[in-house]
Amino acid sequence: MTSPIAHFNGELLPLDRLHISPLDRGFIFGDGVYEVIPVYDGVALRAREHFERLQRSMDEIGLANPHSVDEWIALMTKLLAHHPGDQGVYVQVTRGVPPKRDHVIPKGLTPTVFMMCQPLVTPSREQVDNGVACVTSPDFRWEKCHIKSTSLLGNVLARQISVEAGAVETILLRDGHVTEASASNVFVVKGGKVAAPPRDNLILMGITYDLLTRLAKDGALELEVRRICEAELRAADEIWLSSSSKEVLAVTKLDGRPVGTGKPGPLFRRIHSLYQDYKSRLAAGRAVAA
Ligand SMILES: Cc1ncc(COP(=O)(O)O)c(C=O)c1O
């Protein structure tokens, strides 16, 4: 089987021909940032917003961005020419390769840039129709969750809790409040109102979260951004997950108990259809800033 084409430091190469130094600070320290951009049949969804978030992550860790947003989009477009269909474009920038392992951030390193495509796997019809199971866990990650860092051990261990419970995600609670899930944002619905946790350092500011809040507003759904306590999560009529690959997905079982009626609720069906409409308008080249 031929190896898929990837971007590495300005070149397009087969993935199996790339070589990265073990001294790369991404490998040694997880000293890097990343993005995952959903692409539907060649059309990227909110690429500019993803590359702007990449810039914010780089600013947070003091890493100079080797490319402008327009340059990133051009590089992604070249890579996508090798990958038709629905793709998730993975973009990673690490601080580069120093001469020796040392925690101190060296000056003047050239960042390592890597970009690859993987087929985009969105929820199945069955998952959309019936919802998915989640479990909860204390949020044991660090306090800079707003940085989309490649240091993902906390998220990996959090996700594994749900894997072992046969669930799709782990919803995290910090000091009695919902933050997010291991690789998704979380929304809670009660009495016809949607709530989403604050956009602070304890969550990743999801591009999908942002889009859903805009679509909710346009679709006249009542949505407030505020802290959500554990009791509200457990008493919710509906819980939703959002991410670039999950899009928006209903949680119908939490820690083994049904959420609301145990079926995806009416507000989920509404936001899901608003999201699918947005995608269709995008495909038709008509998706204005939602
Ligand atoms: C921890 C975490 N929160 C939220 C999200 C959702 O972000 P987005 O909607 O930009 O994919 C992700 C996506 O990977 C994530 O890893």
The ligand as an ORCA input file, in Angstrom:
! r2SCAN-3c Opt
* xyz 0 1
  C     -10.191     18.984     24.952
  C     -11.014     19.384     23.785
  N     -12.057     20.207     23.975
  C     -12.844     20.590     22.952
  C     -12.597     20.157     21.661
  C     -13.490     20.609     20.530
  O     -12.816     21.544     19.732
  P     -13.208     21.764     18.194
  O     -14.673     22.030     18.174
  O     -12.406     22.952     17.789
  O     -12.854     20.506     17.474
  C     -11.504     19.321     21.412
  C     -11.212     18.873     20.045
  O     -10.351     18.104     19.789
  C     -10.688     18.943     22.493
  O      -9.622     18.142     22.298
*
